[in-house]
Amino acid sequence: MIDFLRRHKSTILLVSTLLYDASPIDLIPDAIPLVGWFDDLGVTGVAMVLGAWWWRKRRQALAAALTQEKV
């Protein structure tokens, strides 16, 4: 289970972020103009930064593994 979560954490983060953005249940309701949208933007922004960081880290690990394999 832990291995599955490690391999698919970017996908899990993406899906959970999309579900949060589409959900009517928010930290700050969207009925409040502008302020309600900023929590969605914040969650989406943090998810994008984390996803990009994890993806870059994984690509570097794969590149290092391929380089070691060729040597």
C-alpha positions as CSV (number, residue, x, y, z in Angstrom):
1,M,0.0,0.0,0.0
2,I,2.8,2.4,0.9
3,D,4.6,1.6,-2.4
4,F,1.4,2.3,-4.3
5,L,1.0,5.7,-2.6
6,R,4.6,6.6,-3.4
7,R,4.3,5.8,-7.0
8,H,0.9,7.5,-7.5
9,K,1.1,10.4,-5.2
10,S,1.0,13.0,-8.0
11,T,-2.1,11.4,-9.5
12,I,-3.8,11.1,-6.1
13,L,-2.9,14.8,-5.5
14,L,-4.4,15.8,-8.9
15,V,-7.6,13.9,-8.4
16,S,-8.1,15.1,-4.8
17,T,-7.5,18.7,-5.9
18,L,-10.0,18.4,-8.7
19,L,-12.6,16.9,-6.4
20,Y,-12.0,19.7,-3.8
21,D,-12.4,22.3,-6.5
22,A,-15.6,20.7,-7.8
23,S,-17.1,20.1,-4.4
24,P,-19.6,22.5,-3.0
25,I,-18.0,22.0,0.5
26,D,-15.1,24.4,0.9
27,L,-13.1,26.0,3.7
28,I,-14.6,29.3,2.6
29,P,-17.9,29.1,0.7
30,D,-17.8,30.3,-2.9
31,A,-20.9,32.3,-2.2
32,I,-18.6,35.0,-0.7
33,P,-17.4,36.9,-3.7
34,L,-13.6,36.6,-4.5
35,V,-12.7,35.4,-1.0
36,G,-14.4,32.1,-1.6
37,W,-12.5,31.6,-4.8
38,F,-9.1,32.3,-3.3
39,D,-9.2,29.1,-1.1
40,D,-9.8,27.1,-4.3
41,L,-6.9,29.0,-6.0
42,G,-4.7,28.4,-3.0
43,V,-5.3,24.6,-2.9
44,T,-4.9,24.4,-6.7
45,G,-1.6,26.4,-6.6
46,V,-0.1,24.3,-3.8
47,A,-1.1,21.1,-5.6
48,M,0.5,22.3,-8.8
49,V,3.7,23.3,-7.1
50,L,3.9,19.9,-5.2
51,G,3.0,17.9,-8.3
52,A,5.7,19.7,-10.4
53,W,8.3,19.2,-7.6
54,W,7.4,15.5,-7.3
55,W,7.5,15.0,-11.0
56,R,10.9,16.7,-11.4
57,K,12.3,14.6,-8.5
58,R,11.0,11.4,-10.1
59,R,12.4,12.3,-13.5
60,Q,15.8,13.0,-12.0
61,A,15.7,9.7,-10.2
62,L,14.8,7.9,-13.4
63,A,17.5,9.7,-15.3
64,A,20.1,8.8,-12.7
65,A,19.0,5.1,-12.8
66,L,19.2,5.0,-16.6
67,T,22.6,6.6,-16.5
68,Q,23.9,4.1,-14.0
69,E,22.4,1.3,-16.1
70,K,24.3,2.4,-19.2
71,V,27.6,2.6,-17.4
